[in-house]
Amino acid sequence: MTHRDPPGIIAPHIPADAYRRADTTGAPVVIVVHHTDPTGRPLRHYLFPIAVAGAGAIGIFGLVAAFLALLDFAAHTAAAIAGAAGPIGIGGIGLRLARGKHT
C-alpha cells in the first residue's frame, strides 16, 4: 500500500535513517513531491455568474407578470366603470361605453 501525505504539507516526513546518513555523509536530502495541477477552471468560478444571471431572469419574469396583472386589473376596472356609468350624452349625442347583455 502506498503512503500518501495529507495535502498542504510542504516537506513530507524524512525517515530517521535517511536523515542520519545524509547528516554523516554531508549528502543533500532530495525531497520529491508529486503534484499535478488541475487543468481548466474549477466549477465554482462559473457558479457566481450563473447564479446572478438566474436571479436576473427570475426578476424579469416577476416584473413582466406584475405588469400583466396590473394591465388586467386596469382593463377589468375600466369595463366595470363603463358598465356602471351607462350611456354618456352631450348635446343630444349619446355615447354608450359598454353594451348591455341583451343589446
C-alpha positions in Angstrom: 0.0 0.0 0.0 1.4 3.4 -1.0 1.9 6.1 1.7 0.1 9.4 1.0 0.5 12.5 3.0 -2.4 14.9 3.5 -2.5 17.9 1.2 -0.8 21.1 2.3 2.4 19.6 3.8 5.4 21.5 2.4 8.0 18.9 3.3 7.0 15.3 3.9 8.4 13.3 6.8 12.1 12.2 6.3 12.8 8.8 7.7 15.4 8.9 10.6 17.9 6.6 9.0 18.0 8.7 5.7 18.4 11.8 7.8 21.3 10.4 9.8 23.0 9.0 6.7 22.7 12.4 5.0 24.0 14.1 8.2 27.1 11.9 8.5 28.0 11.9 4.8 27.1 15.5 4.1 24.9 14.4 1.1 21.9 16.6 0.4 18.4 15.2 1.0 16.3 15.4 -2.1 12.5 15.6 -1.5 10.4 14.8 -4.5 6.8 15.9 -4.2 4.4 14.7 -6.9 1.9 17.4 -7.5 -0.4 17.8 -10.5 -2.3 21.0 -11.1 -5.9 20.5 -12.3 -6.5 21.6 -15.8 -9.1 24.2 -16.6 -11.0 26.4 -14.2 -12.8 24.9 -11.2 -16.6 24.7 -11.4 -17.0 27.3 -8.5 -15.7 30.0 -10.9 -18.8 29.6 -13.1 -21.3 29.3 -10.2 -21.5 33.0 -9.3 -22.2 34.4 -12.8 -24.8 31.6 -13.4 -26.5 32.5 -10.1 -26.6 36.2 -10.9 -28.0 35.5 -14.4 -30.6 33.2 -13.0 -31.7 35.7 -10.3 -31.9 38.4 -13.0 -34.0 36.2 -15.3 -36.4 35.4 -12.4 -36.6 39.1 -11.5 -37.5 40.0 -15.1 -40.2 37.2 -15.2 -41.6 38.6 -12.0 -41.6 42.2 -13.4 -43.4 41.1 -16.5 -46.0 39.1 -14.5 -46.7 42.1 -12.3 -47.1 44.4 -15.3 -49.5 42.0 -16.9 -51.5 41.7 -13.7 -51.7 45.5 -13.5 -52.9 45.7 -17.1 -55.6 43.0 -16.4 -56.7 44.9 -13.3 -56.9 48.2 -15.2 -59.0 46.6 -18.0 -61.4 45.0 -15.6 -61.8 48.3 -13.7 -62.4 50.2 -16.9 -65.0 47.7 -18.0 -66.8 47.9 -14.6 -66.8 51.7 -14.6 -68.1 51.8 -18.2 -70.8 49.3 -17.4 -72.0 51.1 -14.4 -71.9 54.6 -16.0 -74.3 53.8 -18.8 -74.6 56.0 -21.8 -73.0 59.4 -21.8 -74.7 62.2 -23.7 -73.6 65.7 -24.6 -75.9 68.0 -26.6 -78.1 65.2 -27.9 -75.2 62.9 -29.0 -75.1 59.8 -26.9 -72.1 57.6 -26.4 -72.6 54.2 -25.0 -69.4 53.0 -23.3 -70.5 49.4 -23.0 -73.2 47.2 -24.5 -75.8 45.7 -22.3 -76.4 42.0 -22.1 -79.4 42.0 -24.3 -78.4 44.6 -26.8 
